[in-house]
Amino acid sequence: MTIIRSKAPLRIGFAGGGSDVSPFSDLYGGAILNATLNMYAYATIIPRQDGKIILNSVDKELREEYDAVQILDTGGELGLIKGICNRVVKEFVNQPLSFELSTHVDAPPGSGLGSSSTLVVTILGAFREWLNLPLGEYDLAHLAYQIEREDMNMAGGKQDQYAATFGGINFMEFYRDDKVIVNPLRVKTEVLDELAYNLILLNTNTSRLSSQIIMAQQENVKKNMKSSVEAMHHIKEQAHLMKEVLLRGELDRMGEILNLGWEYKQKMADNIVTEEIQDLYNKAMGAGASGGKISGAGGGGFMLFYCPNNSRHKVIGELREKIINIHRFEFTTTGLRSWKSE
């Protein structure tokens, strides 16, 4: 029996988040600096011969079984997974496939770490490995974007699919017509080690529906709301500043840039920062952090704080009362990987 497996890393964004969302990226161009972590989405495909499709979401504890058809109904909690299967069959196979697909992710949906998009990339990677699909890195990332934003009509940006596919520390540029350029950054190992040590990644234990925040952001751009559009331009410029700081190894400036981004982020749309999240931010800053951000669209999920010198221990101590899940992590240099096992 052949087993096909794949995995792709989740990501954190340092600066520029939101500038990859249309229509802003189409009108003005976007820029984002992000990095992938040793937290992953996984997919396993086992080919079947009985004319059945079995979908297992291990972390959601969901299992669904269907007759093998070319188009699955995309309703229900596993709708996105079924949408991926539909696109693969439509674009590359043009006939029903029989298989069992199992998935799980190291972070929950709504984490702000790009978990949904990373899962799409991972599943596409497994299908590519199984069916020998002609997909390069840019092709696969763009297909993942199309499935989410066009086929499934899910609101969001473009960075997550490319981060998961390419992996590493990347400065990404976004243009009209979905053009994306991924620029890998050569950052010294000791700089990355120091950065990982000085960063605290934590789960706020609150969920958020990112699509609502993103749609509000999109509407503000369409209406040319001055304060929102200007904030997005500042967010975009911070990605350029953060890239320069990281390449120079001037890490303590990152907190300052993150803190400025915190102020601008709140002007992009309503409900990005809740009272509870602002309280966490104030506590961390009071304990020695020099800046922080909400990962993803905002409203909840994971947060990131930069803690210079040796302040991380005091910050963690201050946040322990409200936050239990503080995640240790390392940066990764590789993106999507897939393999076969007999």
N, C-alpha and C positions, 0 to 999 in steps of 0.2 A: 504494500500500500504506500502510495506517495503522499507525503504531507508537504504543503507549501506554507511557509511562514513569512511574515514581514513585520517590521517595526519601524516607527518614525518618531523623532523626538518632539516633545512639547517645547514651547518657547516663552521667553519673557521679552517684552519690548522695553527698551531704554528711553527712546524718544521718537517723536513723530507719529505716534499712534493716532489714527483717525484720518490722517492725510492720504491714506491709501484707499479711502472710501469714495466711490462716485457719488455725486458729481464733482466733488472738490478736486480729486486727482485728474479728472478729465479737463477741468477748466484751468487749473493752476499747476498741476503736477504735484506729486507727493514724495516724501522721503521719510524713511524709517530706519532706525538702528535697532537690531534685535539680536538675540543669542539663544541657541538651543541648549536644553538641559538634559540631564540623565534621568528624565521622566518620559515615558513613552506611551504610544498607542500601539496595540498589537493586533495582528489578524492571522488566522489560520484557515486555510482552505483544504478540505479533503474531498477529492472528486468522488462522485457516486455513480452507480450504474442502474439505479432503480427509478429514474425519472422523477426524483424528488429534490426540492431545495429546502434545506434546514438552516435557519439563522439563529445563532446563539449569541446574545449579548450577556457575557458572563457577569460583568459588574452590575448590570441592571436586573440580572436574574430573569431574563426573558428568553423564551424559546418559541419560534414560530416555524411551522412546516407547511409547504405548498407543493402542488404539482409543478413540475418544471415547465414554465411558459416564458415567452419572450418578454412580456410586460407584466410585472407585478404591481398590484395596487399599492400605492405609496402612502396609504393612510396608516395611522397608528404610531406607536413609539419608535418602531424600527423603520420608519418611512425613509429616512435618509439613506440607510443601508440598502433598502430596496431600490431607491433611486440610482445608486451607484451600479447595482447589478443591471438595471434596465439600460443604463447608458453604455456599459461595456458590451452587452449583447447587441444593442442597436448599432453601435459604431464599429465593432470589430468582428462579431461572430455571426450575427443574423440568424441564429437558431437557438432554441432553448439549451441551457446548460443544467446539469444535475450535479449538485455539490452541497457540502456542509461548510458554512462560514461561521467561525467563532471570533469574537472580538472582546477586548477589554482595554481600558485606559487607566493610566496611573493617576489621573485627576478627574474629578466629576465634571459633567456638563455645567457651563456657566462659571467655570473657574477663572476665565480670562487668560488662560495659558494656550489658547488655540486648540482645545481638545477636540472639538467637532471637526474642524478642518484637517487636523492631523490624522484623525481616524479615517477621513475620506482618502487622504494620501496613502495611508497604510493599506487600506483595502485595495486601492488601485495598484499598489505595488505588488500585492499578492496575486492579483489577476494578471499583471504583467509577467510575473515569474511563471505562473501556470501556463498561460496561453502564448507566451513569447510575443507580447504586444510591442509594436514599434513606437515606443514612447521614451524620448529623452527626458532630461530633468525639467526643462522649461515646458515641454509638451505635457508631461504628467501634472505639473503644478497648475498649468492653465486649465487642463481638463477638470481637475478637482475644483477649481474656482467656478467653472461653467456649471458643473453639477449642482453646487450649492446655490449659486446666485441666479442662475438661469433656469435650470431644470426644476429645482426645488423651491425657487423664489425666496431664498433665505437672505435676509439683510446682513451685510457685513463687508469687510474690506478684502484686500488681496494678499496681505503679508503672510498670513498663517500657512497657506498652502505652499508658498515658496520657502519659508523657514523650515517646514517639516521635510520638504524634498531635498533641499541643499544642505541643511545643517550648518553649524558653526556660527561665527560672529559675522554678521552681514550688514552692510549698508545698502538698502534697497531703494530704488527710484521707480516712481510710477507715473505713467503718462496716459494720454487719451488712447482710445481703442485698445485698452487692456495691455498696453506695452509695459513690460517690467524688466528692469535690469538689476541683477543681483551682483553686488560687489563684495567678495569675501575680504575680510580684513585680517592682515597678518599681525596679530597681537602677541607680544612676548608671553611665554608660559608663566613667568613669575608675575607679570601684570594680571593675568587672568586668575591666578591663584589668590593674589591679594584682593582682587575685586570680589571673588566668590566669598572670601572670608569676611569682607566688610559689608556684604549684602545679607539682609534677612528677608526670606520669603515666607509668608505666612498666609494661612487660610482664615478669612474673616468669619467663616462658618455662616455666611449669609449668601443666599442665592440671588441672581439677577437675570432678567431676560434681556440679553444684550441687544436683541433685534429692535426692541422698542426705543432704546437709547440711540441706536444707530439711525433708525428711521427719523427720529427727531433731529439728529445732526444733519441728515440729508435734506430734510425740509428747510432747515435754517439756511443752508447753502442755496437751495433753489429760490428762496425768498430774498436772497442776498442780505441777510440780517448782518449788519455791520460788525457788531461785537463778536458774534460767533465766527464769522469768516476771518476777521483779524486774529482771533485766538488761534484758529487753525494755521494761519500763516506763521505765527510765533512758534507753535508746536513743531511745524515743519523745519523752521530754522534751527530749533534746538537739536534736531537730529544731526545736522551738519556740525554744530558745536560739540555735541557728544562724541561724534566720530573723531574729531580732532583731539579732544581730550583723551580719549581712549588710546589712540595711536601714539600720543606723546607720553602716555603713562602718568598723566596728571590726574590721578583718580579722585583726589579730594574735591576737585571741581565738579565732579559728577553730582554730588549732593546738592550743590547750588543750582545746577541746571535742572535737576529733578524737582526741586522746590518751586522754581519758576514755572515749570510745566504743570505742577499741581494747581497753581492759580489759573493758568490759561485753560487747562482741561475743563474746569468747571464752567467756563463760558461757552463751551461748544454746544451744550444742550442741557436741559434740566435733568435733575435726578441722578447726575453722575456721582455726586458725593452725598451720601446720607448723613444724618446727624451722628449716627453710630460710627461711621467710617471717619468722619472729621474728628471725633473724639479720640479714635485710635491714632490718627495722624498727630494730633496735638500731644498725646502722651509720649509717642515715640520721639518727637522733636524735643520735648522737654527733657527726655532722658539722654539725649546726646546725638540722635540721628540728625543728619544735615539736609535730608530730603527724602522724598518717597513718591510712590505713585500707585494707582490702582492698575492692575494688569488687565488689559482688554478694554472694553467699552466703558466700564464703570458700573456703579450701583451695588457692587458686591464682589464676591469671588476672592481671588488672591491679591495681596498687596506686597510691595517691595520697598524696603528702606535701605538707604546707604548710611552706614555707621562708621565714621572715621576713627582713626587712632584705635583705641581698644574699647569703644563705647558699646559694641554689640551686646556684651553681657548685661550691661545695665538696661539697655533697651529691651532685651528679651525678658529680663526680670520685671520690668514695668508692665509689659504686655501680657505676662503670664496669667494675670487675673482674668483677662478677657479672651485670650487666644491660647488654645491648647496645641493646635497643629502648626508648629513651626517646622518647615521642611529644610533639611540639609540637602544641598545639591552641589553638583559640579557642572561646568560647561562641557559641552560635547563638540567634537570637530566634524562629525559625520552626520548625514541626514538619513533618508530612507534607505533601508537595507532589506533584502529578501533572499530566501534560500529554500532549497528543497531538502527533505529528509525522507529516507526510505524506511 
